[in-house]
């Protein structure tokens, strides 16, 4: 009986520690998911620029926590919103990234954050997108 009580106490302690760290884990998972979603939107914008032979831009709106893909000077093709609790911590200087008809792009880093968790999406001049 004493061993069972000790085992239950240890299990309760481990569960309690897990509950304390649960919000941080959820924030990390939201940031990681949002970073991959932003990277996906950027890759799709590059693909659209290559396919259509026109410059395509992705504009970031930090206040509304969203990004829009559009043909430069044209209509909005797609709008994506960040998950609850995730925000843009850092954006490119002009608040947008453009992809040319040959797939090249402006250098830029988009940083997403929630709590103590942060992830960056990096775009280089070749138009390559990676999450870090």
N, C-alpha and C positions, 0 to 999 in steps of 0.2 A: 504494500500500500504506500509506503514511504517513497519507494522508487517511482511509482506512478505519479505521485504528487510532485516530486522533483522534476520529472519529465514534463508534466503539464506546466509547471512554473517556467521552465526553460523555453518551452514552446510559446508561452504567453509573452515572455521577454523578447524573443526574436520577432514575434508578430508586432509587438509594440514598436520596436525599432523600425520595422518595415513601414508601419503607418506614419511614423514621423518623416520618413524620407519619401513617401509617396507623392506629395505635391511637387517636389523637386524632380522626381522621375517623370511625372506627367508633363511638366514644363519643358524638360529636355526632349521628350518625344514630340511635343507640339512644334518645337523649334526645328528639330530635324526634319519632320514632315513638311513644314512650311518651306524650309530651305530647298528641299527636293522638288516641291511644287513650283517655286520660283525658278529653279534651274530648268524644269520641264517647260515652263512658259517661255523662257529665253531660247531654249533649243528649238521650240516650235516656231518662234518668231524668226529665227535664223533660217529654218527650213522653208518658211513661207517666202522670205526674201529671195532665197535661191530659186525656188520654184517659179515665182512670179516675175523675177528679174527686176524687182523694185525695192527701194529702201524701206525697211520695216523698223518701227520703234517700239520699245517697251517703256512706258511712262509709269513712274512710281509716285503715289500720293500717300505721304506719311500720315497726314491727318486722318484720311479715310481708311488707312491700312489696306490699300488695294493697289493693283497694277493693271494697266491696260495695254493691250497690243493693238497697234494701228499702223496702217500704211502712212508714211510721212505725209502730212497735210491732208490725209483722207479720213475715212470713217474708222471707228473703233471696231476691231475684229473680235476681241475677246476681253473680258474683265474677270479678274480673280481677286478674291479677298483673302486676307490672312486669317488664320484661326483665332478664336478668342484668347486673349492674353499674350499674343505674339505681336511685336511691332518692329518697324524698321529702326535699327539703331544707327545705321550709316547708309547713305545713298551716294551715287555718283554726283558730281558737282552740279550738273544741270537737272538732276532728277529723272534722267532717262538714259537709255542705251539704244543705240541704233545699229542695225545690221544692213550692210550694203547688198547689192544684187549679186556680188561675188562671194558673200559670206563673211567678209571681214567686219570688224566691229570696233567700237570705242572701247578702250580699256576701262574697266569698272569693277567695283566691289560693292556688293549689297550685303549688309550685315543685319541679321534678324536676331532678336533677343526676346526672352521671356524669363523673368527672374534673374537668376545667375547664369543661365544657359544662353549661349550665343553660337551662331553658325554664320559663315560667310559664303556667298556665292560669287565666284570670281570669273570674269569674262576677259579674255585676252584679245589682242589685235587680230588674231586669226578667226575669232568668233567662237573659240572653244570655251565651253562652260564647265566649271567644276565646283563642287561643294567641298568646303573645308571646315 
